[in-house]
Amino acid sequence: MFQTLFLNKLESNKWTINRIDKKKILHERWWRQFAHVWQHFLFTVPLLRFLQKENPTIFYAGAYTMFSTHEIACISGLAAAHELGALYPFEKDALTVKQFDLSMNCVHGNCRNDTLFMDPPPLLSSAFPLPPMGYIELFSDDSIRQNSKILQPPPPIEGPYELFGLYVNGIDHTEPIIRSLATQQIQRVYMRPDDYKGELKKLCFAILTNYLDLLQIVSRSTTTQSPDSGNIPLREQKLHEIELLFINIHHLINELRPHQARETLRVILEEQKQQREKTSLKLYSFLNRIVDVLNSAVYSLNDHVPKVAN
């Protein structure tokens, strides 16, 4: 039996399958591997972790959970067994642990259960790198108590500065703090500025799809000219579109800053109100107890004081 993968039908003229003698082929079957298309990484892989949570005794495994390789198929089976309570058998191999943790994060949305390990578990890999040790040491408990190495916040920026590759002329106190995109000569790509949540979701999906398009462009050719922008390479046009999406997201988040400040102030005032109400209730409770003690003392005195006859 001969099995092989042909990944690019557009270059089928380079395939070597025609070199096989047709008379020696007993049976031939073709199938398409859906895990190699960008729709799979956009609509399937991010949602599998939620599918795994529907039933605590049913977990899905296979190469289709991420991308189609034999290694991913084996790791996904180990991950499903681990979710059912089995031990991970290769915990002493740092590379396999890293790959297993990555699969667990992507497919199940959680890391390994450290309580299942008999030996001390190795350090878990994180989706984000740890901060430099210099910053960690600066903010240690001893440094905070001594208050000698604590970094002070930087002063406000004066003069021009760079933001997403664009030069800003500084803060003009005569203008609004949050300037509109139109005054900055930047295109606004979202339609409803009042629907922050919906527009931010759309922009995030747009960045993801544009990034996948960029990967497809780079995988084919980096010098392909854009049909809409003259002599600008298609790769440069796609990078400009992604940059524009990030600027729009940054602007939408900045417009939420006043709302965030108001909500923070409201939460602080609400906590202060609740704390004062609790203090008042405790005070009234103590006052009632004092009144009860005084009343009982008065009654006991009346019982023990001898009555004098007229």
Residue pairs with C-beta under 8 A, 6 or more apart in sequence:
2 20
4 17
5 33
6 12
6 15
6 17
7 36
33 68
34 40
34 64
35 63
35 64
35 66
35 67
35 68
36 67
36 68
38 212
38 215
38 216
40 64
40 67
41 67
41 212
42 208
42 209
42 212
44 64
45 65
45 66
45 106
45 107
48 60
48 65
48 106
48 107
49 106
49 107
49 108
49 109
50 109
51 60
52 59
52 60
52 83
52 107
52 108
52 109
53 109
57 84
59 79
59 80
59 83
59 84
59 108
60 76
60 80
61 73
61 76
61 77
61 79
61 80
62 73
62 76
62 77
63 69
63 70
63 72
63 73
63 76
65 72
65 76
65 103
65 106
65 107
66 72
66 76
66 103
66 106
66 107
71 99
72 103
75 99
75 100
75 103
76 103
76 107
78 86
78 88
78 89
78 100
79 100
79 103
79 104
79 107
79 108
82 88
82 104
82 112
82 113
82 116
83 108
85 116
87 116
87 117
87 118
88 97
88 100
88 112
88 116
88 117
90 96
90 97
90 100
91 97
91 117
91 119
91 121
91 122
92 122
94 122
97 122
97 125
98 125
100 112
101 111
101 112
101 124
101 125
102 125
104 110
104 111
104 112
105 111
105 127
111 124
112 121
112 124
114 121
130 136
137 143
137 149
138 149
138 150
138 151
139 150
143 149
143 150
144 150
156 171
157 170
157 171
158 170
159 170
160 167
160 168
160 169
160 170
161 167
161 168
161 170
162 168
163 250
164 243
164 246
164 247
164 250
165 243
166 247
171 177
175 183
178 251
178 254
178 255
178 257
178 258
181 187
181 188
181 247
181 248
181 251
182 188
186 244
186 247
186 248
186 251
187 244
188 248
189 203
189 206
189 244
189 245
189 248
190 199
190 202
190 203
190 248
190 252
191 199
192 198
192 199
193 199
193 252
193 255
196 252
196 255
196 256
199 252
200 249
200 252
200 253
203 245
203 248
203 249
203 252
204 249
206 245
207 242
207 245
207 246
207 249
210 238
210 241
210 242
210 245
211 242
213 238
214 235
214 238
214 239
214 242
217 224
217 234
217 235
217 238
218 235
222 233
222 235
223 233
224 233
224 234
224 235
225 231
225 232
225 233
225 234
226 232
226 233
226 234
226 236
226 237
228 237
229 237
